[in-house]
Amino acid sequence: MSRTPLSLRFTGASVLRDGEMQNRSLVIRNGYISKGPLPEVNLAGYYLLPGIVDLHGDAFERHIAPRPSAPFPMETGLRATDRDAAANGVTTAYLAQSWSWEGGPRGPQTAEALLAALDLYRTHALSDLKIQIRCETHTVDTANRLLDAVKRHNVDYVIFNNHLDEALHMARLHPEQITLWANKAGRSAQEHMAIVHKALEQTPRVPRHLCTLAEEFDRCGVRYGSHDDPDGDTRERFSMIGAKICEFPTAHSAAALARAVGDHVLMGAPNVVRGGSQSGNIAAETLIRAGLCDALVSDYYYPALSQAAFHLVEMGIKTLPEAWKMISQTPAEIMGFADRGHLGFGRRADIAIVNAQTHGVEGTITGGRITHLVGQAAHRFCDAASGMPMAAE
């Protein structure tokens, strides 16, 4: 990453401004979108698009522990995740870390360690890395611990999950999958199911627990929602306590209820690219066609974000400005970020440089700093630099 933000004029590219692709120059100065004469880089043949704002990604888990039994230091995993995100046009990335009764890599202790590691790493980060806590509903006894972590590490996004029904269903119909799930946490299937049943005992206390957390989140300015809502009733209950983000609804009814009450619906970009859910739930494209999906997230694969946008264009479902908005401006608006998500004057210079022919991300600029640059785009920058005066270096 360059030491100071760039001050350059990009010419020749097709730029996404004001909701449409425009053939115009784009100026960045000291980290922000600006105007005025500056040294030029010719980017003819490229799209200049707002940097991607990813609200949910767990690809970091593979970087920290490529295999369940082979973990690496968290700093190493964060560094690899950071570069993975930047190489795919992501300028703001939420790492979705579980806070679960499962313990192990998905337990509170690991979440606290990741939050502390990110606090230390953040000054070296290429991208704007943040943590989304995926809080299992049946973690009543850790409420104070969770709130302390949220406040101490300035967490601004929490999602509620409930995977107990999934565990019970899996134990009945697919016990071999329970064994795999348990092995990832370093325990036997019997030990895992004992923890599941222990968590189920908290059920009567869960509604009050969630309401208490919601009240504290409101006081702290934390945005919150729910994950994998199976039906409209579940979404309505979460919406009523203020959890206004509906992440990965598994059925049409949940998404429809969210739309009816003004909640935001997020779906996984890999679901779009692959043509359906890898777990057999509703297809994201079905919800997008029905107008029931606001934004796309990386889920487990950063390259899917830009690929999903261009897939929607190729299928005639969205124009490029409309599709790209689902991974840039809309996610920024959901989180209340007024400084990013589109290339307006005075906004952060967060830019994805995309080859117009191949649709590959060849460059990423975050806060006016180059965080990724390859291919012909890199040669364009080098050609421009060779002709710049020394003062521009």
Secondary structure as the mmCIF struct_conf table of DSSP 4:
data_model
#
loop_
_struct_conf.conf_type_id
_struct_conf.id
_struct_conf.beg_label_comp_id
_struct_conf.beg_label_asym_id
_struct_conf.beg_label_seq_id
_struct_conf.end_label_comp_id
_struct_conf.end_label_asym_id
_struct_conf.end_label_seq_id
BEND BEND1 ARG A 3 THR A 4
STRN STRN1 SER A 7 THR A 11
BEND BEND2 GLY A 12 ALA A 13
STRN STRN2 SER A 14 ARG A 17
TURN_TY1_P TURN_TY1_P1 ASP A 18 GLY A 19
STRN STRN3 GLU A 20 ASN A 23
STRN STRN4 LEU A 26 ARG A 29
TURN_TY1_P TURN_TY1_P2 ASN A 30 GLY A 31
STRN STRN5 TYR A 32 SER A 34
BEND BEND3 GLY A 36 GLY A 36
STRN STRN6 GLU A 40 ASN A 42
TURN_TY1_P TURN_TY1_P3 ALA A 44 GLY A 45
STRN STRN7 TYR A 46 PRO A 50
HELX_LH_PP_P HELX_LH_PP_P1 GLY A 51 GLY A 51
STRN STRN8 ILE A 52 GLY A 57
TURN_TY1_P TURN_TY1_P4 ALA A 59 ALA A 59
HELX_RH_AL_P HELX_RH_AL_P1 PHE A 60 ILE A 64
BEND BEND4 PRO A 66 PRO A 66
STRN STRN9 ARG A 67 ARG A 67
TURN_TY1_P TURN_TY1_P5 PRO A 68 SER A 69
STRN STRN10 ALA A 70 ALA A 70
HELX_RH_AL_P HELX_RH_AL_P2 MET A 74 ALA A 86
TURN_TY1_P TURN_TY1_P6 ALA A 87 GLY A 89
STRN STRN11 VAL A 90 TRP A 99
TURN_TY1_P TURN_TY1_P7 TRP A 101 GLU A 102
HELX_RH_3T_P HELX_RH_3T_P1 GLY A 104 ARG A 106
BEND BEND5 GLY A 107 GLY A 107
HELX_RH_AL_P HELX_RH_AL_P3 PRO A 108 TYR A 121
HELX_RH_3T_P HELX_RH_3T_P2 ARG A 122 HIS A 124
BEND BEND6 LEU A 126 SER A 127
STRN STRN12 ASP A 128 GLU A 136
BEND BEND7 THR A 137 HIS A 138
HELX_RH_3T_P HELX_RH_3T_P3 VAL A 140 THR A 142
HELX_RH_AL_P HELX_RH_AL_P4 ALA A 143 ARG A 152
TURN_TY1_P TURN_TY1_P8 HIS A 153 ASN A 154
STRN STRN13 TYR A 157 ASN A 161
HELX_RH_AL_P HELX_RH_AL_P5 LEU A 164 LEU A 173
HELX_RH_AL_P HELX_RH_AL_P6 PRO A 175 LYS A 184
TURN_TY1_P TURN_TY1_P9 ALA A 185 GLY A 186
BEND BEND8 ARG A 187 ARG A 187
HELX_RH_AL_P HELX_RH_AL_P7 ALA A 189 LEU A 200
TURN_TY1_P TURN_TY1_P10 GLU A 201 GLN A 202
HELX_RH_3T_P HELX_RH_3T_P4 THR A 203 ARG A 205
HELX_RH_AL_P HELX_RH_AL_P8 VAL A 206 CYS A 220
TURN_TY1_P TURN_TY1_P11 GLY A 221 GLY A 221
STRN STRN14 ARG A 223 HIS A 227
BEND BEND9 ASP A 228 ASP A 228
BEND BEND10 ASP A 231 ASP A 231
HELX_RH_AL_P HELX_RH_AL_P9 GLY A 232 MET A 240
TURN_TY1_P TURN_TY1_P12 ILE A 241 GLY A 242
STRN STRN15 ILE A 245 GLU A 247
BEND BEND11 PHE A 248 PHE A 248
BEND BEND12 THR A 250 ALA A 251
HELX_RH_AL_P HELX_RH_AL_P10 HIS A 252 ALA A 260
TURN_TY1_P TURN_TY1_P13 VAL A 261 GLY A 262
STRN STRN16 HIS A 264 GLY A 268
HELX_RH_AL_P HELX_RH_AL_P11 ALA A 269 ARG A 274
TURN_TY1_P TURN_TY1_P14 GLY A 275 GLY A 275
BEND BEND13 GLY A 276 GLY A 276
TURN_TY1_P TURN_TY1_P15 GLN A 278 SER A 279
BEND BEND14 GLY A 280 GLY A 280
HELX_RH_AL_P HELX_RH_AL_P12 ALA A 284 ARG A 289
TURN_TY1_P TURN_TY1_P16 ALA A 290 GLY A 291
STRN STRN17 ALA A 295 VAL A 297
STRN STRN18 ASP A 299 ASP A 299
TURN_TY1_P TURN_TY1_P17 TYR A 300 TYR A 300
TURN_TY1_P TURN_TY1_P18 TYR A 302 PRO A 303
HELX_RH_AL_P HELX_RH_AL_P13 ALA A 304 GLU A 314
TURN_TY1_P TURN_TY1_P19 MET A 315 GLY A 316
BEND BEND15 ILE A 317 LYS A 318
HELX_RH_AL_P HELX_RH_AL_P14 LEU A 320 LYS A 325
TURN_TY1_P TURN_TY1_P20 MET A 326 SER A 328
HELX_RH_AL_P HELX_RH_AL_P15 GLN A 329 ILE A 334
TURN_TY1_P TURN_TY1_P21 MET A 335 GLY A 336
TURN_TY1_P TURN_TY1_P22 ALA A 338 ASP A 339
BEND BEND16 ARG A 340 HIS A 342
TURN_TY1_P TURN_TY1_P23 PHE A 345 GLY A 346
BEND BEND17 ARG A 347 ARG A 347
STRN STRN19 ARG A 348 ARG A 348
STRN STRN20 ILE A 351 ASN A 355
TURN_TY1_P TURN_TY1_P24 ALA A 356 THR A 358
STRN STRN21 VAL A 361 THR A 366
TURN_TY1_P TURN_TY1_P25 GLY A 367 GLY A 368
STRN STRN22 ARG A 369 LEU A 373
HELX_RH_AL_P HELX_RH_AL_P16 GLY A 375 SER A 386
TURN_TY1_P TURN_TY1_P26 GLY A 387 GLY A 387
BEND BEND18 MET A 388 MET A 388
HELX_RH_3T_P HELX_RH_3T_P5 MET A 390 ALA A 392
#
